[in-house]
Each structure stands twice: as C-alpha cells, then as structure tokens.
Amino acid sequence: MTLEEAIRILRSPEGREETKRVYLLRRTVDWAEITIRAGDVTRQDAESLVDAVAARAEELFPGSRGTFAIVYGVRLKRVIDETYGQGD
C-alpha cells in the first residue's frame, strides 16, 4: 500500500468513522487508567471499570473482546496491580 492509498482510505467516510472510534476507545482507556491510578476506587471497582471499558470496546468494534484483552486488558491489569498490589 502506498502512502497515497493510505491517505485516501483514511479520508474516506469509513476511514474517518474508524479513526473516530479508535480515538474514543483510546480516550476511554486513558480515562480508566487515570481513574485507577488515582486510587480513589476500590480494587473491585477498578476491575469493574475495566470490564465496562471492555464492553465499550465491544460496542465500538464488535468481536474485539480478545483483541482488547491483549492490547488494553494487559495494560489495565498491570495498572491495577501497580496500584493495589498483585491480585489473586
């Protein structure tokens, strides 16, 4: 794929919609990380928050639960462990 082809795809209506959904998911994950790191929620609430973010990812990208677990789930689990200590 050439640069011009990639730009054309990203500028298409479908490409713009995909970019918007990626942006929304990224912001949601960042917000969850900040909330967890602040430590103002219990570990159980933090884990519920991660489940809610995973559900949002599934809404934005149907069939993405496995990908979410690999890409963002690992990251958020690490944040929970760093904030609350190793879980069970």
PLY file of the C-alpha trace (Angstrom):
ply
format ascii 1.0
element vertex 88
property float x
property float y
property float z
element edge 87
property int vertex1
property int vertex2
end_header
0.00 0.00 0.00
1.34 3.38 -0.92
1.13 6.48 1.24
-1.39 7.99 -1.15
-3.62 4.91 -0.88
-3.46 5.02 2.91
-4.36 8.71 2.94
-7.27 8.08 0.58
-8.60 5.31 2.84
-8.27 7.45 5.99
-10.07 10.35 4.31
-12.96 8.18 3.19
-16.16 8.24 5.28
-15.39 4.73 6.54
-11.82 5.70 7.42
-12.97 8.77 9.30
-15.52 6.73 11.25
-12.88 4.13 12.13
-10.48 6.86 13.26
-13.21 8.37 15.42
-13.96 5.02 17.09
-10.26 4.38 17.73
-9.96 7.85 19.27
-12.97 7.28 21.54
-11.66 3.92 22.72
-8.20 5.33 23.38
-9.66 8.20 25.44
-11.82 5.74 27.40
-8.82 3.54 28.20
-6.73 6.57 29.21
-9.53 7.80 31.48
-9.81 4.36 33.10
-6.05 4.28 33.71
-6.06 7.74 35.29
-9.03 6.84 37.48
-7.40 3.61 38.66
-4.01 5.23 39.30
-5.67 7.93 41.40
-6.61 5.14 43.81
-9.96 6.69 44.68
-11.81 3.47 43.84
-11.56 0.01 45.34
-9.79 -2.78 43.50
-13.16 -4.39 42.81
-14.46 -1.12 41.35
-11.29 -0.79 39.26
-11.83 -4.29 37.87
-15.46 -3.43 37.13
-14.27 -0.31 35.37
-12.01 -2.41 33.14
-14.97 -4.69 32.37
-17.03 -1.63 31.41
-14.25 -0.37 29.14
-14.06 -3.82 27.51
-17.82 -3.68 26.92
-17.44 -0.23 25.34
-14.69 -1.59 23.08
-17.05 -4.37 22.03
-19.73 -1.78 21.20
-17.29 0.25 19.11
-15.63 -2.78 17.50
-17.90 -5.86 17.56
-15.95 -9.07 18.05
-12.97 -7.27 19.56
-13.05 -8.70 23.10
-9.99 -10.90 22.50
-8.04 -8.08 20.92
-9.00 -5.75 23.77
-7.73 -8.30 26.29
-4.37 -8.47 24.52
-3.90 -4.78 23.77
-5.57 -2.91 26.61
-6.54 -5.58 29.14
-2.93 -6.42 29.90
-2.10 -2.73 30.31
-5.01 -2.07 32.66
-4.31 -5.22 34.70
-0.75 -4.00 35.17
-2.07 -0.61 36.33
-4.39 -2.32 38.83
-1.54 -4.49 40.13
0.76 -1.47 40.43
-1.91 0.50 42.28
-3.37 -2.21 44.54
-0.68 -4.90 44.57
-0.77 -8.31 42.93
-4.25 -9.84 42.77
-5.37 -13.40 43.36
0 1
1 2
2 3
3 4
4 5
5 6
6 7
7 8
8 9
9 10
10 11
11 12
12 13
13 14
14 15
15 16
16 17
17 18
18 19
19 20
20 21
21 22
22 23
23 24
24 25
25 26
26 27
27 28
28 29
29 30
30 31
31 32
32 33
33 34
34 35
35 36
36 37
37 38
38 39
39 40
40 41
41 42
42 43
43 44
44 45
45 46
46 47
47 48
48 49
49 50
50 51
51 52
52 53
53 54
54 55
55 56
56 57
57 58
58 59
59 60
60 61
61 62
62 63
63 64
64 65
65 66
66 67
67 68
68 69
69 70
70 71
71 72
72 73
73 74
74 75
75 76
76 77
77 78
78 79
79 80
80 81
81 82
82 83
83 84
84 85
85 86
86 87
